[in-house]
Amino acid sequence: MTPDRATAPDTVAGAVRHGRLAVVATLVRLTGDFDLAEDCRQDAVERALIKWPIHGVPDKPEAWLSVARNRVLDVLRRRRTELERLSDLQAAIRPADDQSCAIEDDRLKLLFACCHQALPVAGRVALTLKTVTGLSTREVARAFLVSETTMSQRLLRTKTKIRNAGIALRVPPADQLADRIDGVLAVIYLLFTEGYSATEGPPLREALTRDAIGLALLVVDLLPAHDEARALLTLMLLQDSRRRARVGRDGELMPIDEQDRALWDRDQISAGLRTLVGIPPDQPSGPYRLQAAVAALHATAARAESTDWGRIVRAYDALLAIQDSPVIALNRLIALSFRDGPDRALELLPTLQEDVAACPLSHAVRADLLRRAGHVAEAIPAYRIAVEQARTDSERRFLARRLNEIPQAA
């Protein structure tokens, strides 16, 4: 080890990104205490920031973060009322830990352990998402289209129920994995969505999308007959295939009809379509299968003009029937505007206004519909509102470009 004061903070940051999930997964699984696990991990990071610039960076900094386990032991030793848990923890740290479990990957273990069916669906998904990804409460709140205060209260209620009800956060046996799969898939897709369309910072967070796709592959390997798991993998592969074309030269987001389709990853599209073909066509369509069908229609359209918007609208109709969501309603409206024209979509928009008001892009969609319909006088102030409410710089640049393309606005 060579002391390097300049690079130590960056090395700690890298170690946190790559080693955080494994450490937290283990600590949550062993202690059942989210706060204790996160506090001890943070304590290990703080010690690294102090010691590494002086004593040098370890050859394997991710492994060094396991000092958090020792911190857990120290805390539990001081808790006289948790002697039994301390004993369990010491036994669990032995190499034979979890050999009987059907899941080998620690990240997947954490997902299934946290998605306990005794917890409310929204609470279990939100808590698992925050624990697994390390997203801030604000970012998790944005994923759920609620305020940060509301999400904080939801997370607190979920943690309180875990503690008061004595819910054991352990990996279920193989015959009970399917009982938790809906929550696991929801967490994976929300993780992917935050990476594919980030709610703050850079427009793309490729590490998150890669993690989500990797987790989906593990779930499919674990439960190969689960159609919705396969459909989710298809959906993410097809969406991620457009990654290189989604951001323009100036850093603004590019809508799908303006993307350079030559930049789409055709190998990834083929892999996604093969996974979709493996789903029996006579099975009832679930939400991920319907969304994968929409993604497949986009992926197989040679040009934006040849997109089969009629089938896309019908897919969204079916999706809304089983999963009423403001985001889905807004996406259906966009698809309908391409099938029937922007004026027809504008006629329907007031009936959806209350439902879609929570969706961050609702003002941008309205502005774009007005522009496409030729209602310039209304489009200009709508775009200005959308620019003000944009979540990220890339969204703001795109909307500002649209606004400046209107002669009267310029």
Secondary structure, DSSP 8 states (H G I E B T S, - for coil): ----TTTHHHHHHHHHHHHHHHHHHHHHHHH--HHHHHHHHHHHHHHHHHHHHHH---SSHHHHTTHHHHHHHHHHHT-GGGHHHHHHHHHHTSTTTTTT-S---HHHHHHHHHS-TTS-HHHHHHHHHHHHH---HHHHHHHTTS-HHHHHHHHHHHHHHHHHHT-------GGGGGGGHHHHHHHHHHHHHHHHS-SSSSS--HHHHHHHHHHHHHHHHHSTT-HHHHHHHHHHHHHHTTGGGSB-TTS-B--GGGS-GGGS-HHHHHHHHHHHHTS-TTS---HHHHHHHHHHHHHT-SSGGG--HHHHHHHHHHHHHH---HHHHHHHHHHHHHHH-HHHHHHHHHHHHHHHTTSTTHHHHHHHHHHHTT-HHHHHHHHHHHHHH-SSHHHHHHHHHHHHTSTTT-
